[in-house]
Amino acid sequence: QIAESCSQTSDCMPGLACSNLCTNATRCLRTQSFNVLGLNNSMPFNKYSWLTTHNSFSIKGSPSLTGTPILTFDNQEDSVTQQLQNGVRGLMLDMYDFMNDIWLCHSFQGQCQNFTAFQPAINTLREIETFMSQNPSEVITIFIEDYVRRSNAVSTLFANAGLRKYWFPVSRMPKDGSDWPSVANMVANNQRLVVFTSISSKESSEGIAYQWRYVVENQYGDGGLQPGQCSKRAESTALDNKGVSLFLENYFPTNPADTQACRDNSRPLSQVISACHNAAGNRWANFLAVDFYKRSTGGGSFQAVDVLNGNILCGCGDVHECQVSVSYPFSHFLFLAFWCAFVVASLLLLCCWRCFVPS
């Protein structure tokens, strides 16, 4: 069970790993998301919640590709490929013009520096393309914090990475708060990559959706970690704006630290989820963005997304309860069908008996 002592991963239930990331002793902890689409993929895209990594590219221990040591904050510990394999479905990428290319940088003042540059963006996009080609039923969302000023450079980047064939077009995105197409429809049409940019003009010039036209978002950084509070970030419309279909919930500190993530991604996370649900007009978050997504003292961000999906899909406190609610009526249907057949057969026998027995 979660948080029980272990000596190796085989001691833990499936979906758990024996880890000491956040504890002195090794314990069984969640390391993967529940595959909610395996339960039901027929709902609209905005009727699910997706685990999202903040600064997905800003990975601890990344080697410098500029010749200058990287001297900036880390936000994650796994490669983007590992994040996707573990169930992350939302990626936050900061893109900059740098060295005559587009790089992923964790920088400041809109300028990438040698010591804040991680790698050319196309490397990460090719990781995403490989995962999507190998997993044709999965939908990925990318949020671009966009500092690229060259015309058509970002759309060309995605084309060069082989991702345009998965592109979900802006023309299909609802602009009035109505439901998105179903995930099953997105998969059937191979429109499985949803991309948002922070630059509004790129929606008309490059066909990349302007994020805050389609997504409401709470305050990021320390302002988003206050228990019982949930305010919008400056660029977003009101959290309870029902003219926007998607809700991104940020839950990470201003200055990330892996040890702090152990605490933040545990009990306090559930408290902020409830506060944001209330602030958003009783709407549960579609994306939950965290740092060091695997760190917690128990179920962590994975359990939080289970809670979100449980409430969205079936009004339950956990998505695993939705499995029961889906199968329970069907078993009752079989029982009632057999019972009705028995009653009908009994009545027919009774009628036939009266026909042949003299009164």
C-alpha positions in Angstrom: 0.0 0.0 0.0 1.0 3.6 -0.4 3.6 4.8 2.2 4.3 1.3 3.5 7.9 0.3 4.1 9.7 -1.6 1.3 13.1 -2.9 0.3 12.4 -3.1 -3.4 9.7 -2.1 -5.9 8.5 -5.7 -6.2 7.3 -5.3 -2.5 4.9 -2.6 -3.7 1.5 -2.8 -5.5 1.5 -2.1 -9.3 1.8 1.6 -10.0 4.0 2.1 -6.9 7.7 2.2 -6.6 10.0 1.7 -3.6 11.5 5.1 -3.1 13.2 7.3 -0.5 12.9 10.6 -2.4 11.0 12.2 0.4 11.6 10.0 3.4 14.6 8.7 5.3 13.4 5.1 4.8 12.2 3.5 1.6 8.5 3.5 1.1 6.0 2.5 -1.6 5.0 5.7 -3.4 3.0 6.6 -6.5 5.1 7.1 -9.6 2.5 6.9 -12.4 -0.8 8.4 -13.3 -3.9 6.3 -13.6 -4.9 5.8 -17.3 -8.2 7.6 -17.2 -8.7 7.2 -21.0 -8.6 3.4 -20.5 -11.7 3.9 -18.3 -13.5 6.2 -20.7 -12.3 8.3 -23.7 -15.8 9.3 -24.9 -16.0 12.5 -22.9 -15.2 16.0 -24.2 -11.5 17.0 -23.8 -12.5 19.6 -21.2 -14.1 16.9 -19.0 -10.8 15.4 -17.9 -7.9 16.5 -15.7 -4.3 16.1 -16.8 -1.1 16.0 -14.8 1.1 18.8 -16.1 4.8 19.6 -15.4 5.9 23.1 -14.9 9.1 23.9 -16.9 9.1 20.3 -18.1 12.5 20.9 -19.8 14.3 22.3 -16.7 15.7 19.0 -15.6 18.0 18.5 -12.7 21.5 17.4 -13.8 21.1 18.5 -17.4 24.5 18.9 -19.1 25.4 22.3 -20.5 25.2 22.5 -24.3 26.7 26.1 -24.4 30.0 25.5 -22.7 28.8 27.5 -19.7 27.5 25.7 -16.6 23.7 26.0 -16.2 23.0 28.3 -13.2 19.3 28.5 -12.9 16.5 26.7 -11.1 15.6 23.1 -11.8 11.9 22.1 -11.8 11.9 18.4 -12.7 14.1 15.3 -12.4 13.0 13.1 -15.3 13.4 13.5 -19.0 10.3 14.6 -21.0 10.1 11.0 -22.3 10.0 9.6 -18.8 7.4 12.2 -17.8 5.1 11.2 -20.6 5.7 7.5 -19.9 4.6 8.1 -16.3 1.3 9.8 -17.3 2.2 13.5 -17.6 0.0 14.9 -20.4 0.6 18.6 -20.1 4.0 20.2 -20.7 5.1 23.8 -20.0 7.9 24.9 -22.3 9.7 28.3 -22.3 10.9 29.1 -25.8 13.4 31.8 -26.7 15.3 33.1 -29.7 18.9 32.0 -28.9 22.0 31.2 -31.0 20.0 31.6 -34.3 17.6 28.9 -33.1 14.8 28.3 -30.7 16.0 27.1 -27.3 14.3 26.1 -24.1 15.6 28.4 -21.3 14.7 29.0 -17.7 15.6 32.7 -17.9 14.5 36.2 -17.0 13.6 39.5 -18.7 12.7 37.8 -21.9 16.3 37.0 -22.8 18.0 33.6 -22.8 21.6 33.5 -21.5 24.3 30.8 -21.8 23.8 29.9 -18.2 20.0 29.7 -18.4 19.9 27.7 -21.7 19.0 23.9 -21.5 18.8 22.7 -25.1 17.4 23.5 -28.6 13.6 23.1 -28.4 13.5 20.7 -31.3 15.2 18.0 -29.2 12.3 18.0 -26.7 9.7 18.2 -29.5 11.2 15.2 -31.1 10.9 13.3 -27.8 7.2 14.2 -27.8 6.8 13.1 -31.5 8.4 9.7 -30.7 6.0 9.2 -27.8 2.9 10.2 -29.8 3.8 8.0 -32.7 4.3 5.0 -30.3 1.1 5.8 -28.3 -1.6 6.7 -30.9 -4.4 7.0 -28.4 -2.8 9.7 -26.2 -3.5 13.4 -26.3 -0.7 15.9 -25.3 -1.1 19.6 -24.4 1.8 22.1 -24.7 1.8 25.5 -23.0 4.4 27.8 -24.6 5.8 30.7 -22.6 6.7 32.4 -25.8 9.7 34.7 -26.2 10.3 33.9 -29.9 9.9 37.1 -32.0 10.8 35.8 -35.5 7.8 35.4 -37.8 6.5 31.8 -38.2 9.5 30.4 -36.4 7.5 28.4 -33.8 5.1 26.9 -36.4 8.1 26.0 -38.5 9.8 24.4 -35.5 6.8 22.1 -34.9 6.7 21.2 -38.5 10.4 20.3 -38.5 9.9 18.1 -35.4 7.2 16.2 -37.2 4.4 17.3 -34.9 2.1 19.2 -37.3 0.4 16.0 -38.4 -1.0 15.7 -34.8 -2.1 19.4 -34.6 -5.5 20.2 -33.2 -6.7 23.2 -35.2 -7.7 26.5 -33.6 -10.9 26.4 -35.7 -12.2 23.5 -33.7 -11.5 25.1 -30.3 -14.7 26.4 -28.7 -14.7 30.1 -28.0 -17.9 30.4 -26.0 -17.3 28.1 -23.1 -19.0 25.1 -24.8 -17.5 21.6 -24.7 -14.5 20.6 -26.8 -14.7 17.6 -29.1 -14.5 14.2 -27.3 -11.1 12.7 -26.8 -12.3 9.7 -28.9 -13.0 12.1 -31.8 -9.6 13.8 -31.4 -7.9 10.4 -31.5 -9.9 9.3 -34.5 -8.9 12.4 -36.5 -5.3 12.2 -35.2 -5.7 15.7 -33.9 -4.0 14.8 -30.6 -1.7 17.8 -30.0 -3.1 20.9 -28.4 -0.7 23.8 -28.3 -1.1 27.2 -26.7 1.1 30.3 -26.9 1.4 33.3 -24.6 1.5 35.7 -27.7 -1.9 36.6 -28.9 -0.9 37.6 -32.5 0.4 34.1 -33.3 -3.2 32.7 -33.3 -3.9 34.5 -36.6 -0.4 34.5 -38.0 0.7 31.0 -37.2 -2.4 29.1 -36.2 -1.2 28.7 -32.6 -4.0 29.2 -30.0 -3.6 32.2 -27.7 -3.7 30.5 -24.3 -6.0 32.9 -22.3 -8.6 32.9 -25.0 -9.3 29.3 -24.1 -7.9 28.7 -20.6 -8.4 30.4 -17.2 -5.5 30.1 -14.9 -4.7 30.8 -11.3 -1.7 32.7 -9.9 1.6 30.9 -10.2 4.5 30.9 -7.7 4.1 31.5 -4.0 0.8 33.3 -4.6 -0.7 30.0 -5.8 0.3 28.0 -2.7 -1.8 29.8 -0.1 -4.1 27.5 1.8 -7.8 28.3 1.2 -7.0 30.9 -1.5 -7.1 30.8 -5.3 -6.7 34.0 -7.3 -6.3 34.4 -11.1 -3.0 35.4 -12.7 -2.9 38.8 -14.4 -3.3 37.6 -18.0 -6.3 35.3 -17.3 -9.9 36.2 -17.3 -11.8 35.5 -14.0 -11.5 31.9 -12.9 -15.3 31.5 -12.9 -15.6 32.8 -16.4 -17.9 30.2 -18.0 -17.1 31.5 -21.5 -13.8 29.7 -21.3 -13.8 25.9 -21.2 -10.5 24.9 -19.7 -8.9 25.6 -16.3 -5.2 25.4 -15.6 -4.3 25.2 -11.9 -0.7 26.2 -11.0 0.8 24.7 -7.9 4.4 25.4 -7.5 6.6 27.9 -5.6 8.4 30.9 -7.0 11.8 29.3 -6.2 11.6 25.6 -6.7 13.3 23.0 -4.5 13.0 19.2 -4.6 12.8 19.0 -0.8 10.0 21.6 -0.7 8.1 19.7 -3.3 8.0 16.7 -1.0 5.9 18.8 1.4 4.0 20.9 -1.2 2.9 17.9 -3.3 1.5 16.1 -0.2 -1.4 17.2 2.0 -1.4 20.9 1.2 -2.1 20.1 -2.5 -5.6 18.8 -1.8 -6.4 21.9 0.2 -5.6 24.2 -2.7 -7.5 22.0 -5.2 -10.7 22.5 -3.2 -10.1 26.3 -2.9 -9.6 26.6 -6.6 -12.7 24.5 -7.3 -14.7 27.1 -5.3 -13.0 30.1 -6.9 -13.7 28.7 -10.4 -17.4 28.5 -9.8 -17.5 24.9 -8.8 -15.3 23.8 -11.7 -12.5 21.3 -11.2 -9.1 22.0 -12.8 -8.3 20.4 -16.2 -4.6 20.8 -15.8 -2.6 20.5 -12.6 0.9 22.0 -13.0 3.5 21.0 -10.4 7.3 20.9 -9.9 9.1 17.6 -9.2 5.9 15.7 -10.0 7.0 12.4 -8.5 7.9 13.8 -5.1 5.5 13.4 -2.2 5.1 11.4 1.0 2.3 9.4 -0.5 0.0 9.7 -3.6 1.1 13.2 -4.4 0.2 14.9 -7.7 -1.0 11.5 -9.1 -3.5 11.1 -6.3 -4.6 14.8 -6.7 -5.3 14.2 -10.4 -7.3 11.0 -9.5 -9.4 13.2 -7.2 -9.9 15.8 -9.9 -10.9 13.1 -12.5 -13.2 11.3 -10.0 -15.1 14.5 -9.4 -15.3 15.5 -13.1 -16.2 12.1 -14.5 -18.6 10.6 -11.9 -18.9 13.0 -9.0 -16.8 10.7 -6.8 -13.9 11.5 -4.6 -11.5 9.4 -6.6 -11.4 8.2 -10.2 -11.1 4.6 -9.1 -14.6 4.9 -7.7 -15.8 5.7 -11.2 -14.8 2.2 -12.2 -17.2 0.9 -9.7 -20.0 3.2 -10.7 -19.5 2.2 -14.4 -19.6 -1.5 -13.8 -22.2 -1.6 -11.0 -25.2 -0.6 -13.1 -24.3 -3.1 -15.8 -24.2 -6.0 -13.3 -27.5 -4.9 -12.0 -28.8 -4.8 -15.5 -27.9 -8.4 -16.0 -29.5 -9.4 -12.7 -32.7 -7.5 -13.6 -32.7 -9.0 -17.1 -32.5 -12.6 -15.7 -35.1 -11.8 -13.0 -37.6 -10.4 -15.6 -37.1 -13.4 -17.8 -37.8 -15.7 -14.9 -41.0 -13.8 -14.0 -42.2 -13.9 -17.6 -41.5 -17.6 -18.0 -43.3 -18.3 -14.7 -46.4 -16.4 -15.8 -46.4 -18.2 -19.2 -46.2 -21.6 -17.4 -49.0 -20.6 -15.1 -51.3 -19.5 -18.0 -50.6 -22.8 -19.9 -51.3 -24.8 -16.8 -54.7 -23.1 -16.4 -55.5 -23.8 -20.0 -55.0 -27.6 -19.7 -56.2 -28.2 -16.2 -60.1 -28.6 -15.9 -61.7 -26.0 -13.6 
